[in-house]
Amino acid sequence: MKLVPIQQVGGHIKAGATLPFGVRDAEGKLLLAKGQSVPNEQMREALLSRGVFVDMDELRDASKRGNDDGTGGEDFFARWEALQTRLSVLLRAPQEPLFLARVKECAGQLIAWAERFPDQLLFVVIQHDHSRHEVYGLAHLLHSAAVCALLSRRLGWAPERQKSLVGAALTMNLSIIDLQGRLASRGGRLLPPQRAAIDRHPDEAVAWLRNAGLDDTEWLSAVAQHHEQPGGGGYPQHLAEPGETSQLLRLVDVFLAKLASRGGRLGLPAPQAAKALYTGSNGHTFAALLVKELGMFPPGTLVKLASGEIAVVVRRGTTGNTPIVSAVMNRRGDALGSPVRRDTASAEHAITGLVAAQQLRVQLTPHKLYDRRYEA
């Protein structure tokens, strides 16, 4: 029996429905049987916050029954959760006959979302709950692929090249997905076997992809070289001139690692992470592109307004420092009953600073924040 943390399968658990699989402890002992009711959202969140697990075989069965390929009539955020759930199974089974075809489907879905839902894509990446360390490895791949989809679109790359980049982002860490989750939770110095696994993971991922039938040279090179740096400072081959696609992937990888809290170390707010990436890369063209794509305050960033309100950015504005936001707390620190859309280009609602997540006294509900009824 192979167990996966329940946080990785949240897309399968619906408030008002029944559990599609059993819930187990770390030893595999059944705690809640399949078919038990999840009466409300509070119960769903309580389940997802527990250190419990799901049997991989039961999860596969649930995925087949649901036949959810992310193209149904659900809203974007439900589709995003469904994609996370699908990938939690898919990326752990590169030996499956349809592995490669399904990864390409997922890459195509992300590229389509980059066209249709760019602000929502950034929101879910920036607002990810990094306290769930056990899902770090999977979340990092999905977030990397989402940001790569946005940047390759901005660059105007041909569709096949976009798919090669996004596919590489989804598969670059195939052999260390679960190790990354453990390391994110524990932190500290790497043990020798862990260091060895990290050092060889680009080559291992390439070998697994070749065994799956991949013959896409750009995809394979991007995976092989995503830790290489110009001048030879990277690994595993210490290449002096790594390929262009791999360098876009590397910088996205570094940026997202800066956002994450791991081993007791807090992550950086997105604007600070982007600035650190740009400075640390000596103004690399792709780092500048990422800064431009995000803007100074990307969707998902918590900000304080001149009005005294606390708000969350929901859409990028006409300039990088004037996004559209939704106020969620008034100047006295009280939660607003519903989000109120504000345009920060207005002096009254100009952004005066960043807000730490700990200051937020209201739960952000993406469906409400992007509901047209609350738009100005």
C-alpha positions, 0 to 999 in steps of 0.5 A: 500500500502506497500512501499519499498525504490527503492535502495532495488530493483535496480536489476529490473532496467536496463539501456536501458529498461523500468521501470517494476513498478511505482516510488512513493514518501513517501506518495505513490503518483506516480512520474514515471509510469511503462513503462517509459524508463531508457535510460542509466546508469546515469539515473538508478543511478540517480533514485537509489540515490533519496529518492523514493519508489516502491509499494510491490505489483507491485514489486511482479508482476515484480519478477514473470514476471522476474522469476529470480532465480539467476541461469540464464546466467547473470554475477555474479554482475547482479545475486547478484543484482537480489538476493538482489531484490528477498530478499527485497520482500521475507524476508518481507513476512514470512507468504507466503506459499513458504517462507521457500523453497525460503529462502533455495533456496537463501541459496543454491545459496550463498553456490554455489557462495562461491565455484565459486565466492569467491573473487567477493562475498567479493568484493560486501560485502566490497564495499557496499555503506553504505551511503544508510542507508535505505537498511542497514537491508536487506544488513546486512542479505545478507552480513552475509549470504555471509560471513557465506557461505565462512567460513563454506566452509573453515571449511569443514562443511557438506552441510546441516550444511552450509545451516543451517548457511546461512539460519540462517544468512538470517533470524536472524533479520526478525522482525527488518529489516526496524527498522535497516534501520531507526536506521542506518540513524538516529543514537543516543540513542535507544528509549524504544520501539526500545530497546524492539524490538531489545531485543526480535528479536531473539525470534520473528524470531524463532517464525516466522520461526517455523510458516513457518514450519522450524524444523531445530534445528541447524538453529533455535538455531543459530537464537535464540542465535546469540547475546549470548556470552560465559559466559552469557554476551549476550541476550536474554537468557544470556546463558553461553555456546551458540552453535558453529554455533551461535557463528560463526554467531555472530562474522560475525554479529559483523564484518559486523556491524564494516564495516557499517557507521551508524548515522554519524559514519564512518565504519572501513576499512575491515582490521581494522574491522577484527583486532578489531574483533580478539582483541575484541573476545580475539582471538576466533577461528572463529575470527582467521578463518575470518581474515585468509579467508579475508587476510590482504587486502580482495577484495574490499579494496582500497590501495596505491601501491609503484608505487604511484598508487591507486588500488582496491583489486580484488583477494586474493593472495598466501599470506595474504598481497600480493593480486592481485589488479587493479590500477584505478588511476595513481601516479598523481591522474588521473583516468586510462582509464581502470583498470590495473592488478597489482601483489602486490608480486612485490616490484614495486607494493607492498601495502604501505597503505590503501586509504579512499573512499573519495580519489577515483576519479573514479567510480569502475565498478565491471564488468570491474575490473573482465573482463578477458581482463584486467587481466595480 
